Amino acid sequence: MNKEHIYGDQIRTIFNLANATSGVQQACVADAVEGEEWRCNMAADAYKYITNPIFPFDASIDSWQSGCVMTASEVDQSVPAAEVPNGNCHTEEGWENCGGDITKCSVNEMYR
């Protein structure tokens, strides 16, 4: 198991590719360290800049997240991106059942 955190790198790449700075809270962008503006797209960093009433919820058992964040393996950079749609979702060894259906996750997998 690789155990490398690649999600942040993927979000930063997408944020920069889309030039998404104008789509997030500008107060967050102004306070961000140069080059880290992409973090304003992440709930943990964006939350303190929200001025509208919101109802936050825990998405840790979101079906996309469980399959494409928690149970994805690293994408081989030598393979063209078009051949790896949506990364390597559900490919981390030993997580096939849990990554595809959260009702099949064990207690240990849910709190890992």
N, C-alpha and C positions, 0 to 999 in steps of 0.2 A: 504494500500500500504506500503510495507516494506521500500523502499527508501535506502536500504543498497547498497553500491558500492561493487559488488562482482567481476566485470570484472578483476580488477588488481590482485586479489587473484587467479583467475583462470589462468591468463597469467603467474603469478609467478610459480604456481604449474606445469603447462605444461612445462615452460622453464626449471625448475629444474629437472623434471621427464625425459625430453629429453636430459639433460646435454648439453644444447644448447649454452653454453658460447663460444665455438669455432666458432659458426656460426654467431656471431655479430662482429661489429667493435671492435678490440682489444684495441684501444685507449680509447674507451668508457668503456670497462671492467676495464682497468687500473685506470681510474678516478672515477669509481663507488665506493660508500660506500660498504663495505663488506656486502654481503647478498642482495644487491640491484642491482646486475649485470643484473637481468632479465629486468630492465628498459631499457637496451640497445636494447631491442627488440621492444620498443615503439618509434614511430616516433618523439615524442616531445623530447626524450632524445638522440636518434640516429642521428638526423638531423645535429647537429653541427660537427659530425665526418665524414660526407659523403664528399668524395673528388671528386667524379665523378659528372658531370653536371646532374641535375635531373629536372623534371617538376612535382612539387607537385600539388596535387589536393585535394579537400575537399570530403572526403568519408562519410560525415555525413548523406547522404541519400542512402548509400549503402544498398541493400536489406537484406543482412545477418546481418549487423550491426543493422539496425532498428528492426529486429525481434529477434536477439539473444543477443543483448547488451542492447538496450534501452527498450525493452518490455519483457524481460525475468524476471521470478520470481526466488527467491532463491531456490536452489536445496536442497531438504530434505536429509541431510547427512546420515539418517538411511536407505535410499533406495539405493540398489546396483547401481553403476554407469551404468552398462549395461542396466538397466531398464529405464534410463533417457538419451536417446541418445541426444547429443549436448545440454545438459542442459535443461532448461525449456523455450525454445524459444517461443515467442508469447503468453506467459501465464499470463502476468501482467493484472489484471482486468481492463477493459475499453480500452485496447490498441489492441484488437484482429484485428480490421480492419486495423488500421494504421501499426501495426507490420508486417502484411502479405502483404500489398500492399501500398507503400508510396504514391501512387496517391490518396489514400483515407484518408490521414492525413489532419487534419485541420491546419490552420495557427498556432494555439496555440501548437499543438502537434509537429509541425516541429521545433519550436523555443523553446521548453521546455528545 
